[in-house]
């Protein structure tokens, strides 16, 4: 996508040395690369991403190799390839996706996770950002981790600075 890089050498706040981020809002650069590698290894027909924003993670995906469903809840950040009108996916979108990547604003992400748990395609894979990595109980990150745990689906928590989860819809 050729997006401009802002402060490319900024470290993710409170992270161990070596965890790069573009800014305090975007996912860690390694998390973005991991999502791209995951797509290449899984070869999903349909990729669904929430919280597209300026496309930091999206630029690591091969949009030509899949049907891409992108969503951005905040209209000020919504731009292609995100849906120009709809900010969050429907249950039908979740049922169609083979790879789901959740990184939307907190007020949407809990519902999006629940929608994937309820209606996700059997065998689909979900990658969730901000699932806590030692964060305090009053943080969104910790609460997101608890929501993932409560879902009861198989998966593994990732140790990136803001935490992540990689799960499969059983």
N, C-alpha and C positions, 0 to 999 in steps of 0.2 A: 504494500500500500504506500510505501514511501513516506510515512508520517514523520514530521520533524521530531527529533529527539530533544527532550528538555532535560538538561542536567544529567546526562547519561551516566556520569560517574557517581551520582548520589547513592549512598547506601540506604537500604530500607531502614527506617528509624528503629533503633533498639535491636538490630540484627547483628549476628556475628559478622566479622569482616568477610567480604566476598559476596554478600548477597546484594546485588545491584537492583535498583529500581529507578524508573524515570522520574517519579515524583511520589508524593505521599498518598496518592489516590490509586495509581496503577498497580497491578499485580507485579510481583517480583519478576525480573527478566527471565530467570531460570524456570519459573512456573509457566510463563508464556511459551518458552521453548519446549518445555515438557508437554504442554497441550498440543503443540504442533507435531512433536514426535509421536505422541499417542495417536493422533489422527492418522499419521503415515503408517503406523504399525497395525492399527485396527481396520483401516480402510472402510470407514462407515459410509453408507450411502447418503445418510442425512445427518448433518451436524447442526445442533441448536446451541446458540450462545446467548446468554443474557449479560447485561452490563457491558455492552460493546464499547460505550464511551468513544474515545478517539481511536480505538482499534489497536491498542497495544498488544493484546493477545491475538486478535484477529489477523494481524499481519504475519503471524507464524503459522496460520492455517492455509491449506491449499484449497481455496474456494472453488477452483475449477475441477476438483476431484470429487465433489459432493454436491448435494442440494444443501444450501446453507440457509438457515433460519436464524437471523440475528435480531436481537431486541435490546433497546435502550429505553429505560423508563423516563429519564430526564430529557424533556424536549430540547433543552439547550445543548445537550451532548449528542442528540440523535442525528445521525447522518449515515449515508450509505457506507457499508452494506447493511446496516440495521434497517428493519422495517420502518418506513417513513411515518407511519401513523400509530401502529400498535406497539406499546411499550413493554409488554410482557406476554409470554406465550400462553396459548390456550391448552386445555387438556388434549385436544386433537394434535397439536404440535408435539406435545410430549410423547404421545402414543406413536408418532411417526419417527422420532429421532433415535438414531443408533448411538450417537455420542452427544451427551448433554453437558454443557459447561456453564456453571452458575457463578456469576460474579456481579449480580445486580445490587442495587441499593438495598440496605437492610430491610426496609419496609416491604420489599417485594420478594426477597430471596427465600424467606421462610415458606411463603405460599408456593413459590416455584418448586422448592424441594418437595413439599407435600404433594403438589400436582404430579411431579415425576414419580414419587412413591406410589401414588394412587393409580396413575394412568400410564406410566412409562412402559415402553416396549420391553417385553421379556428379553433378557440378554443384553439390553442396552447398558452402556457405561456412563457414569456420571462423575464429573470432576467439579468439585466445589472449592472455591477459594474462601479464605478467612474462616477456617474452622478451628482456630485457636492452636496455640503452641505454648502453653503455659500462661495464657492470658487470665487476668482476674475475672472472677465470677460475674461482675457487673458489666463486662464488655460484650459487644456484639459477637466477637470471635468465640468467646466461651459459650454463649447462648446458641450460636450456630452449631457448634460441636455437639451440644446436648440434643439439638433437633436431629442431627444426623444419627446420633446414637439411638434416639428414640424411634427412628424409622425402622431399625432392626434389619437392615439389609447388609449383605456381606460387603466388606470393603476394608480399606486400610487408610489410616490417618498419615498425612505427609508432614514432614518436619521443617518445611519452609518457614520463614519468620512469622508470617501471619497465619500459618497452618493451612492445610488443605485436606481433602478427602477424595479418594478414588473408590467408587463403588460400582456394583453391578446389580441390575434389576433381576431378581430371582424369579 
